[in-house]
Amino acid sequence: MIDKKLTAASSIPLILSILSHGESYGYQIIKNIKRLSDGKMEWADGMLYPVLQRMERDGLIQARWEVSKKGRKRKYYSLTIKGKERLASEKEQWLSVHAIFKELWSADPQIAIG
């Protein structure tokens, strides 16, 4: 399992990345996270919806209601222009962090000691 702190820290870039492929609703986002992480990252409704509300308030995503074929109302989320810009920034930062760890965890890391 992935630590809850790392899950929380990665929540915004994960949601933005998922929504960059098209609009989605909360339960589908949770299912995608679980599938993409091979079950190592688990989100509950209580974690996801406050993040979605904050992202909507911050103008990163927008939402619309739609009635499903089963008659349930679902709130669908999609990226805004601001959300696309934030995703680009998040991606750059996460790739930089990844590159640092990749170097540190390589067989011969180039670090100065002493």
Secondary structure, DSSP 8 states (H G I E B T S, - for coil): ---HHHHHHTHHHHHHHHHTTS-EEHHHHHHHHHHHTTTSS---HHHHHHHHHHHHHTTSEEEEEEE-TTS-EEEEEEE-HHHHHHHHHHHHHHHHHHHHHHHHTSSS------
